[in-house]
Amino acid sequence: METTIDKAERFAYYLKTHRRQSDALIDTVLDKLLDRERQSLLKQRAELRAELDQFESQYALKSSELYEKFQRGEMGDDMDFVDWSAVWRVYQTILKSLETLDSAPS
């Protein structure tokens, strides 16, 4: 079964190979897809940031500091710290995804 990536690569190859002129419908669809993905990432970022803000307020510690200490084993195994660390990792992934989406070649 062809994956989404396979389909996107096949379509990109087709466009490059046939040097098609700009197509308003295709441009609109692609713009909407990119915007939809960006909006989804922004929503996730806001939700995760709210969780991080709660942890930071509760423990009076920045998430980046907690993560470094947690990775070094200085925070113990408290479930809050495990959860906080996981939220921080996902938040960082979302930030990288947004950066990639915003900096992709046009």
PyMOL commands that place a pseudoatom at each C-alpha (Angstrom):
pseudoatom trace, name=CA, resn=MET, resi=1, chain=A, elem=C, hetatm=0, pos=[0.000, 0.000, 0.000]
pseudoatom trace, name=CA, resn=GLU, resi=2, chain=A, elem=C, hetatm=0, pos=[1.331, 3.398, -0.990]
pseudoatom trace, name=CA, resn=THR, resi=3, chain=A, elem=C, hetatm=0, pos=[2.018, 5.724, 1.949]
pseudoatom trace, name=CA, resn=THR, resi=4, chain=A, elem=C, hetatm=0, pos=[1.295, 9.442, 2.087]
pseudoatom trace, name=CA, resn=ILE, resi=5, chain=A, elem=C, hetatm=0, pos=[5.008, 10.140, 1.656]
pseudoatom trace, name=CA, resn=ASP, resi=6, chain=A, elem=C, hetatm=0, pos=[5.133, 7.850, -1.381]
pseudoatom trace, name=CA, resn=LYS, resi=7, chain=A, elem=C, hetatm=0, pos=[2.191, 9.687, -2.934]
pseudoatom trace, name=CA, resn=ALA, resi=8, chain=A, elem=C, hetatm=0, pos=[3.704, 13.108, -2.229]
pseudoatom trace, name=CA, resn=GLU, resi=9, chain=A, elem=C, hetatm=0, pos=[7.049, 12.054, -3.684]
pseudoatom trace, name=CA, resn=ARG, resi=10, chain=A, elem=C, hetatm=0, pos=[5.379, 10.571, -6.751]
pseudoatom trace, name=CA, resn=PHE, resi=11, chain=A, elem=C, hetatm=0, pos=[3.405, 13.787, -7.278]
pseudoatom trace, name=CA, resn=ALA, resi=12, chain=A, elem=C, hetatm=0, pos=[6.516, 15.950, -6.786]
pseudoatom trace, name=CA, resn=TYR, resi=13, chain=A, elem=C, hetatm=0, pos=[8.391, 13.775, -9.271]
pseudoatom trace, name=CA, resn=TYR, resi=14, chain=A, elem=C, hetatm=0, pos=[5.553, 14.131, -11.768]
pseudoatom trace, name=CA, resn=LEU, resi=15, chain=A, elem=C, hetatm=0, pos=[5.515, 17.911, -11.423]
pseudoatom trace, name=CA, resn=LYS, resi=16, chain=A, elem=C, hetatm=0, pos=[9.294, 18.164, -11.781]
pseudoatom trace, name=CA, resn=THR, resi=17, chain=A, elem=C, hetatm=0, pos=[9.447, 15.774, -14.701]
pseudoatom trace, name=CA, resn=HIS, resi=18, chain=A, elem=C, hetatm=0, pos=[6.693, 17.400, -16.705]
pseudoatom trace, name=CA, resn=ARG, resi=19, chain=A, elem=C, hetatm=0, pos=[7.504, 20.993, -15.734]
pseudoatom trace, name=CA, resn=ARG, resi=20, chain=A, elem=C, hetatm=0, pos=[3.824, 21.798, -15.516]
pseudoatom trace, name=CA, resn=GLN, resi=21, chain=A, elem=C, hetatm=0, pos=[2.758, 25.386, -15.375]
pseudoatom trace, name=CA, resn=SER, resi=22, chain=A, elem=C, hetatm=0, pos=[1.263, 26.592, -12.143]
pseudoatom trace, name=CA, resn=ASP, resi=23, chain=A, elem=C, hetatm=0, pos=[-2.151, 25.115, -11.582]
pseudoatom trace, name=CA, resn=ALA, resi=24, chain=A, elem=C, hetatm=0, pos=[-4.477, 27.195, -9.394]
pseudoatom trace, name=CA, resn=LEU, resi=25, chain=A, elem=C, hetatm=0, pos=[-6.336, 24.179, -8.020]
pseudoatom trace, name=CA, resn=ILE, resi=26, chain=A, elem=C, hetatm=0, pos=[-3.155, 22.298, -7.137]
pseudoatom trace, name=CA, resn=ASP, resi=27, chain=A, elem=C, hetatm=0, pos=[-1.645, 25.417, -5.571]
pseudoatom trace, name=CA, resn=THR, resi=28, chain=A, elem=C, hetatm=0, pos=[-4.778, 26.000, -3.503]
pseudoatom trace, name=CA, resn=VAL, resi=29, chain=A, elem=C, hetatm=0, pos=[-4.908, 22.391, -2.310]
pseudoatom trace, name=CA, resn=LEU, resi=30, chain=A, elem=C, hetatm=0, pos=[-1.220, 22.369, -1.380]
pseudoatom trace, name=CA, resn=ASP, resi=31, chain=A, elem=C, hetatm=0, pos=[-1.514, 25.716, 0.419]
pseudoatom trace, name=CA, resn=LYS, resi=32, chain=A, elem=C, hetatm=0, pos=[-4.480, 24.386, 2.383]
pseudoatom trace, name=CA, resn=LEU, resi=33, chain=A, elem=C, hetatm=0, pos=[-2.650, 21.180, 3.285]
pseudoatom trace, name=CA, resn=LEU, resi=34, chain=A, elem=C, hetatm=0, pos=[0.394, 23.097, 4.488]
pseudoatom trace, name=CA, resn=ASP, resi=35, chain=A, elem=C, hetatm=0, pos=[-1.770, 25.531, 6.445]
pseudoatom trace, name=CA, resn=ARG, resi=36, chain=A, elem=C, hetatm=0, pos=[-3.764, 22.678, 7.981]
pseudoatom trace, name=CA, resn=GLU, resi=37, chain=A, elem=C, hetatm=0, pos=[-0.575, 20.993, 9.149]
pseudoatom trace, name=CA, resn=ARG, resi=38, chain=A, elem=C, hetatm=0, pos=[0.798, 24.261, 10.508]
pseudoatom trace, name=CA, resn=GLN, resi=39, chain=A, elem=C, hetatm=0, pos=[-2.423, 25.011, 12.412]
pseudoatom trace, name=CA, resn=SER, resi=40, chain=A, elem=C, hetatm=0, pos=[-2.415, 21.515, 13.891]
pseudoatom trace, name=CA, resn=LEU, resi=41, chain=A, elem=C, hetatm=0, pos=[1.184, 21.929, 15.043]
pseudoatom trace, name=CA, resn=LEU, resi=42, chain=A, elem=C, hetatm=0, pos=[0.431, 25.377, 16.508]
pseudoatom trace, name=CA, resn=LYS, resi=43, chain=A, elem=C, hetatm=0, pos=[-2.513, 23.944, 18.452]
pseudoatom trace, name=CA, resn=GLN, resi=44, chain=A, elem=C, hetatm=0, pos=[-0.376, 21.108, 19.790]
pseudoatom trace, name=CA, resn=ARG, resi=45, chain=A, elem=C, hetatm=0, pos=[2.375, 23.569, 20.715]
pseudoatom trace, name=CA, resn=ALA, resi=46, chain=A, elem=C, hetatm=0, pos=[-0.068, 25.722, 22.685]
pseudoatom trace, name=CA, resn=GLU, resi=47, chain=A, elem=C, hetatm=0, pos=[-1.518, 22.722, 24.529]
pseudoatom trace, name=CA, resn=LEU, resi=48, chain=A, elem=C, hetatm=0, pos=[1.914, 21.401, 25.428]
pseudoatom trace, name=CA, resn=ARG, resi=49, chain=A, elem=C, hetatm=0, pos=[3.134, 24.865, 26.447]
pseudoatom trace, name=CA, resn=ALA, resi=50, chain=A, elem=C, hetatm=0, pos=[0.186, 25.130, 28.852]
pseudoatom trace, name=CA, resn=GLU, resi=51, chain=A, elem=C, hetatm=0, pos=[1.154, 21.790, 30.409]
pseudoatom trace, name=CA, resn=LEU, resi=52, chain=A, elem=C, hetatm=0, pos=[4.772, 22.902, 30.702]
pseudoatom trace, name=CA, resn=ASP, resi=53, chain=A, elem=C, hetatm=0, pos=[3.715, 26.208, 32.272]
pseudoatom trace, name=CA, resn=GLN, resi=54, chain=A, elem=C, hetatm=0, pos=[1.775, 24.274, 34.921]
pseudoatom trace, name=CA, resn=PHE, resi=55, chain=A, elem=C, hetatm=0, pos=[4.770, 22.109, 35.784]
pseudoatom trace, name=CA, resn=GLU, resi=56, chain=A, elem=C, hetatm=0, pos=[7.100, 25.116, 35.830]
pseudoatom trace, name=CA, resn=SER, resi=57, chain=A, elem=C, hetatm=0, pos=[4.774, 27.022, 38.142]
pseudoatom trace, name=CA, resn=GLN, resi=58, chain=A, elem=C, hetatm=0, pos=[4.243, 24.048, 40.434]
pseudoatom trace, name=CA, resn=TYR, resi=59, chain=A, elem=C, hetatm=0, pos=[7.946, 23.237, 40.784]
pseudoatom trace, name=CA, resn=ALA, resi=60, chain=A, elem=C, hetatm=0, pos=[9.455, 26.712, 40.207]
pseudoatom trace, name=CA, resn=LEU, resi=61, chain=A, elem=C, hetatm=0, pos=[11.813, 25.259, 37.603]
pseudoatom trace, name=CA, resn=LYS, resi=62, chain=A, elem=C, hetatm=0, pos=[12.149, 25.793, 33.875]
pseudoatom trace, name=CA, resn=SER, resi=63, chain=A, elem=C, hetatm=0, pos=[11.353, 22.815, 31.686]
pseudoatom trace, name=CA, resn=SER, resi=64, chain=A, elem=C, hetatm=0, pos=[14.766, 22.877, 30.030]
pseudoatom trace, name=CA, resn=GLU, resi=65, chain=A, elem=C, hetatm=0, pos=[16.437, 22.726, 33.460]
pseudoatom trace, name=CA, resn=LEU, resi=66, chain=A, elem=C, hetatm=0, pos=[14.153, 19.911, 34.616]
pseudoatom trace, name=CA, resn=TYR, resi=67, chain=A, elem=C, hetatm=0, pos=[14.918, 17.947, 31.466]
pseudoatom trace, name=CA, resn=GLU, resi=68, chain=A, elem=C, hetatm=0, pos=[18.678, 18.273, 31.863]
pseudoatom trace, name=CA, resn=LYS, resi=69, chain=A, elem=C, hetatm=0, pos=[18.529, 17.277, 35.537]
pseudoatom trace, name=CA, resn=PHE, resi=70, chain=A, elem=C, hetatm=0, pos=[16.122, 14.437, 34.805]
pseudoatom trace, name=CA, resn=GLN, resi=71, chain=A, elem=C, hetatm=0, pos=[18.412, 13.096, 32.074]
pseudoatom trace, name=CA, resn=ARG, resi=72, chain=A, elem=C, hetatm=0, pos=[21.325, 13.127, 34.527]
pseudoatom trace, name=CA, resn=GLY, resi=73, chain=A, elem=C, hetatm=0, pos=[19.214, 11.201, 37.075]
pseudoatom trace, name=CA, resn=GLU, resi=74, chain=A, elem=C, hetatm=0, pos=[19.071, 14.095, 39.535]
pseudoatom trace, name=CA, resn=MET, resi=75, chain=A, elem=C, hetatm=0, pos=[15.265, 14.277, 39.777]
pseudoatom trace, name=CA, resn=GLY, resi=76, chain=A, elem=C, hetatm=0, pos=[14.355, 10.757, 40.786]
pseudoatom trace, name=CA, resn=ASP, resi=77, chain=A, elem=C, hetatm=0, pos=[11.505, 8.681, 39.401]
pseudoatom trace, name=CA, resn=ASP, resi=78, chain=A, elem=C, hetatm=0, pos=[8.531, 10.786, 40.494]
pseudoatom trace, name=CA, resn=MET, resi=79, chain=A, elem=C, hetatm=0, pos=[5.766, 10.333, 37.937]
pseudoatom trace, name=CA, resn=ASP, resi=80, chain=A, elem=C, hetatm=0, pos=[5.367, 14.111, 37.542]
pseudoatom trace, name=CA, resn=PHE, resi=81, chain=A, elem=C, hetatm=0, pos=[8.983, 14.364, 36.423]
pseudoatom trace, name=CA, resn=VAL, resi=82, chain=A, elem=C, hetatm=0, pos=[8.591, 11.438, 34.025]
pseudoatom trace, name=CA, resn=ASP, resi=83, chain=A, elem=C, hetatm=0, pos=[5.484, 13.082, 32.528]
pseudoatom trace, name=CA, resn=TRP, resi=84, chain=A, elem=C, hetatm=0, pos=[7.077, 16.530, 32.461]
pseudoatom trace, name=CA, resn=SER, resi=85, chain=A, elem=C, hetatm=0, pos=[10.138, 15.168, 30.690]
pseudoatom trace, name=CA, resn=ALA, resi=86, chain=A, elem=C, hetatm=0, pos=[7.962, 13.422, 28.102]
pseudoatom trace, name=CA, resn=VAL, resi=87, chain=A, elem=C, hetatm=0, pos=[5.906, 16.568, 27.485]
pseudoatom trace, name=CA, resn=TRP, resi=88, chain=A, elem=C, hetatm=0, pos=[9.132, 18.549, 27.054]
pseudoatom trace, name=CA, resn=ARG, resi=89, chain=A, elem=C, hetatm=0, pos=[10.447, 16.067, 24.465]
pseudoatom trace, name=CA, resn=VAL, resi=90, chain=A, elem=C, hetatm=0, pos=[7.200, 16.174, 22.483]
pseudoatom trace, name=CA, resn=TYR, resi=91, chain=A, elem=C, hetatm=0, pos=[7.161, 19.985, 22.723]
pseudoatom trace, name=CA, resn=GLN, resi=92, chain=A, elem=C, hetatm=0, pos=[10.689, 20.126, 21.297]
pseudoatom trace, name=CA, resn=THR, resi=93, chain=A, elem=C, hetatm=0, pos=[9.642, 17.812, 18.468]
pseudoatom trace, name=CA, resn=ILE, resi=94, chain=A, elem=C, hetatm=0, pos=[6.696, 20.087, 17.652]
pseudoatom trace, name=CA, resn=LEU, resi=95, chain=A, elem=C, hetatm=0, pos=[9.003, 23.125, 17.602]
pseudoatom trace, name=CA, resn=LYS, resi=96, chain=A, elem=C, hetatm=0, pos=[11.354, 21.348, 15.193]
pseudoatom trace, name=CA, resn=SER, resi=97, chain=A, elem=C, hetatm=0, pos=[8.421, 20.316, 13.012]
pseudoatom trace, name=CA, resn=LEU, resi=98, chain=A, elem=C, hetatm=0, pos=[7.212, 23.913, 12.813]
pseudoatom trace, name=CA, resn=GLU, resi=99, chain=A, elem=C, hetatm=0, pos=[10.715, 25.098, 11.994]
pseudoatom trace, name=CA, resn=THR, resi=100, chain=A, elem=C, hetatm=0, pos=[10.995, 22.517, 9.237]
pseudoatom trace, name=CA, resn=LEU, resi=101, chain=A, elem=C, hetatm=0, pos=[7.594, 23.409, 7.826]
pseudoatom trace, name=CA, resn=ASP, resi=102, chain=A, elem=C, hetatm=0, pos=[8.396, 27.115, 7.853]
pseudoatom trace, name=CA, resn=SER, resi=103, chain=A, elem=C, hetatm=0, pos=[11.878, 26.734, 6.364]
pseudoatom trace, name=CA, resn=ALA, resi=104, chain=A, elem=C, hetatm=0, pos=[11.185, 24.124, 3.702]
pseudoatom trace, name=CA, resn=PRO, resi=105, chain=A, elem=C, hetatm=0, pos=[12.374, 25.160, 0.261]
pseudoatom trace, name=CA, resn=SER, resi=106, chain=A, elem=C, hetatm=0, pos=[9.689, 26.622, -1.937]
for i in range(1, 106): cmd.bond("trace and resi %d" % i, "trace and resi %d" % (i + 1))
show_as sticks, trace
zoom trace
